[in-house]
Amino acid sequence: MNKLLLLILLMGFGALAIMFDWFGSRGWLDEKMNEAQSVVDQVQQTGDDLKDSLQTLKNLKEGNE
């Protein structure tokens, strides 16, 4: 129970810090969100490349049969 209360308090403090821009938290959050978006873009590109490769292999297999 105490751990849950501590977690809730920390989340509340974090939300207040972002709302009122304490400790430059908005800039930090914006930076981390941009990094996260970059990771998501890389994962999407990798998935698209893999999907295209699998489709090419499937087409080659169907063409040989």
Backbone as ProteinMPNN parsed JSONL, in Angstrom:
{"seq_chain_A": "MNKLLLLILLMGFGALAIMFDWFGSRGWLDEKMNEAQSVVDQVQQTGDDLKDSLQTLKNLKEGNE", "coords_chain_A": {"N_chain_A": [[0.828, -1.195, 0.0], [1.948, 1.223, 0.804], [3.88, 1.561, -1.164], [2.342, 1.923, -3.416], [1.056, 4.331, -2.779], [3.291, 6.023, -2.693], [4.077, 5.874, -5.375], [1.85, 7.067, -6.622], [2.012, 9.643, -5.517], [4.487, 10.482, -6.58], [3.893, 10.466, -9.319], [1.927, 12.431, -9.357], [3.438, 14.65, -8.515], [5.197, 14.785, -10.672], [3.404, 15.429, -12.727], [2.536, 17.947, -11.854], [4.97, 19.298, -11.98], [5.428, 19.376, -14.713], [3.16, 20.79, -15.563], [3.55, 23.325, -14.385], [6.04, 23.941, -15.238], [8.309, 23.392, -13.638], [11.722, 23.114, -12.784], [12.574, 23.105, -15.429], [11.167, 21.162, -16.744], [9.425, 20.877, -18.914], [10.943, 21.309, -21.223], [12.689, 19.14, -21.007], [10.872, 17.02, -21.179], [9.852, 17.448, -23.748], [12.151, 16.981, -25.256], [12.589, 14.243, -24.695], [10.244, 13.164, -25.741], [10.609, 13.681, -28.446], [12.807, 12.02, -28.918], [11.593, 9.554, -28.427], [9.711, 9.53, -30.486], [11.424, 9.372, -32.636], [12.458, 6.809, -32.281], [10.122, 5.303, -32.646], [9.599, 5.918, -35.328], [11.822, 4.671, -36.532], [11.335, 1.988, -35.893], [8.935, 1.602, -37.278], [9.861, 1.947, -39.914], [11.626, -0.208, -40.1], [9.806, -2.32, -39.805], [8.23, -1.93, -42.107], [10.171, -2.369, -44.09], [10.786, -5.063, -43.572], [8.301, -6.238, -44.081], [8.063, -5.697, -46.821], [10.23, -7.212, -47.762], [9.424, -9.81, -47.071], [7.149, -9.998, -48.668], [8.321, -9.886, -51.19], [9.813, -12.275, -51.141], [7.685, -14.08, -50.975], [6.428, -13.605, -53.425], [8.462, -14.436, -55.162], [8.583, -17.148, -54.508], [6.018, -18.005, -55.294], [6.236, -17.525, -57.991], [8.066, -19.434, -58.816], [6.75, -21.801, -58.578]], "CA_chain_A": [[0.0, 0.0, 0.0], [2.83, 2.383, 0.877], [4.542, 1.715, -2.459], [1.337, 2.481, -4.318], [0.895, 5.729, -2.4], [4.498, 6.716, -3.139], [3.996, 5.962, -6.832], [0.829, 8.065, -6.944], [2.561, 10.954, -5.176], [5.521, 10.817, -7.56], [3.225, 10.79, -10.581], [1.288, 13.733, -9.153], [4.494, 15.66, -8.516], [5.663, 14.902, -12.056], [2.384, 16.157, -13.492], [2.606, 19.353, -11.446], [6.231, 19.856, -12.484], [5.244, 19.663, -16.141], [2.143, 21.836, -15.687], [4.074, 24.628, -13.98], [7.397, 24.01, -15.792], [9.329, 23.388, -12.6], [13.002, 22.459, -13.098], [12.738, 22.978, -16.877], [10.646, 19.835, -17.079], [8.782, 20.851, -20.236], [12.0, 21.119, -22.217], [13.16, 17.76, -20.87], [9.823, 16.145, -21.704], [9.813, 17.634, -25.201], [13.325, 16.278, -25.79], [12.361, 12.792, -24.593], [9.18, 12.806, -26.678], [11.218, 13.661, -29.78], [13.601, 10.795, -28.996], [10.659, 8.435, -28.53], [9.147, 9.56, -31.836], [12.48, 8.889, -33.524], [12.496, 5.349, -32.134], [8.91, 4.782, -33.284], [9.802, 6.023, -36.777], [12.779, 3.637, -36.936], [10.654, 0.695, -35.803], [7.997, 1.547, -38.398], [10.631, 1.754, -41.139], [12.109, -1.591, -40.077], [8.653, -3.172, -40.077], [7.872, -1.792, -43.525], [11.206, -3.051, -44.872], [10.611, -6.502, -43.376], [7.083, -6.62, -44.801], [8.391, -5.692, -48.249], [11.11, -8.355, -48.03], [8.606, -11.023, -47.018], [6.292, -10.002, -49.853], [9.188, -10.235, -52.318], [10.081, -13.712, -51.046], [6.443, -14.783, -51.3], [6.237, -13.487, -54.873], [9.456, -15.293, -55.809], [8.179, -18.533, -54.288], [4.855, -18.26, -56.142], [6.68, -17.506, -59.373], [8.83, -20.654, -59.08], [5.891, -22.986, -58.516]], "C_chain_A": [[0.872, 1.258, 0.0], [3.524, 2.637, -0.456], [3.59, 2.336, -3.471], [1.131, 3.968, -4.04], [2.094, 6.555, -2.867], [4.484, 6.902, -4.654], [2.992, 7.03, -7.266], [1.338, 9.471, -6.647], [3.629, 11.399, -6.172], [4.91, 11.197, -8.905], [2.54, 12.154, -10.489], [2.305, 14.861, -9.17], [5.027, 15.876, -9.925], [4.683, 15.685, -12.908], [2.399, 17.64, -13.142], [3.861, 20.025, -11.983], [6.107, 20.213, -13.958], [4.247, 20.804, -16.328], [2.715, 23.221, -15.416], [5.518, 24.845, -14.424], [8.453, 24.172, -14.702], [10.545, 22.642, -13.121], [13.228, 22.307, -14.599], [12.187, 21.668, -17.404], [9.976, 19.78, -18.45], [9.804, 20.631, -21.334], [12.516, 19.693, -22.208], [12.144, 16.797, -21.478], [9.741, 16.243, -23.222], [10.973, 16.896, -25.861], [13.107, 14.765, -25.792], [11.262, 12.336, -25.547], [9.715, 12.759, -28.106], [12.071, 12.411, -29.966], [12.7, 9.578, -29.162], [10.042, 8.378, -29.925], [10.156, 9.047, -32.848], [12.568, 7.365, -33.478], [11.295, 4.717, -32.822], [9.055, 4.823, -34.803], [10.755, 4.947, -37.282], [12.137, 2.254, -36.919], [9.66, 0.545, -36.954], [8.731, 1.285, -39.707], [11.146, 0.321, -41.227], [10.975, -2.558, -40.388], [8.231, -3.119, -41.532], [8.881, -2.512, -44.415], [11.065, -4.567, -44.777], [9.388, -6.999, -44.135], [7.342, -6.68, -46.303], [9.27, -6.881, -48.621], [10.325, -9.659, -48.039], [7.691, -11.118, -48.234], [7.096, -10.386, -51.091], [9.494, -11.726, -52.319], [8.851, -14.528, -51.419], [6.204, -14.757, -52.808], [7.221, -14.367, -55.632], [9.072, -16.762, -55.691], [6.998, -18.889, -55.191], [5.249, -18.294, -57.611], [7.423, -18.767, -59.761], [7.951, -21.891, -59.097], [4.995, -23.085, -59.715]], "O_chain_A": [[0.584, 2.227, -0.701], [3.735, 3.788, -0.841], [3.988, 3.172, -4.283], [1.042, 4.77, -4.97], [1.926, 7.662, -3.379], [4.84, 7.969, -5.155], [3.266, 7.808, -8.18], [1.12, 10.39, -7.437], [3.668, 12.566, -6.561], [5.36, 12.143, -9.551], [2.573, 12.936, -11.44], [2.065, 15.909, -9.77], [5.281, 17.01, -10.331], [5.089, 16.514, -13.723], [2.288, 18.492, -14.023], [3.823, 21.185, -12.394], [6.625, 21.24, -14.398], [4.463, 21.687, -17.158], [2.407, 24.176, -16.128], [6.148, 25.826, -14.029], [9.371, 24.983, -14.825], [10.407, 21.643, -13.827], [14.01, 21.448, -15.007], [12.683, 21.128, -18.393], [9.966, 18.724, -19.083], [9.569, 19.861, -22.266], [12.753, 19.102, -23.261], [12.511, 15.872, -22.203], [9.578, 15.231, -23.903], [10.8, 16.261, -26.901], [13.406, 14.091, -26.777], [11.34, 11.24, -26.103], [9.319, 11.895, -28.889], [12.065, 11.807, -31.039], [13.003, 8.676, -29.943], [9.869, 7.294, -30.482], [9.791, 8.366, -33.807], [12.731, 6.713, -34.509], [11.434, 3.704, -33.508], [8.678, 3.873, -35.489], [10.526, 4.368, -38.344], [12.366, 1.446, -37.819], [9.555, -0.532, -37.541], [8.274, 0.485, -40.523], [11.109, -0.294, -42.292], [11.159, -3.509, -41.148], [7.91, -4.148, -42.127], [8.503, -3.183, -45.375], [11.206, -5.273, -45.776], [9.431, -8.058, -44.762], [6.891, -7.605, -46.979], [9.079, -7.49, -49.674], [10.529, -10.511, -48.904], [7.482, -12.207, -48.769], [6.609, -11.127, -51.944], [9.444, -12.373, -53.365], [8.959, -15.547, -52.101], [5.822, -15.768, -53.398], [6.858, -14.978, -56.636], [9.212, -17.528, -56.644], [6.982, -19.965, -55.789], [4.645, -19.028, -58.394], [7.413, -19.142, -60.933], [8.376, -22.936, -59.588], [4.207, -24.025, -59.821]]}, "name": "protein", "num_of_chains": 1, "seq": "MNKLLLLILLMGFGALAIMFDWFGSRGWLDEKMNEAQSVVDQVQQTGDDLKDSLQTLKNLKEGNE"}
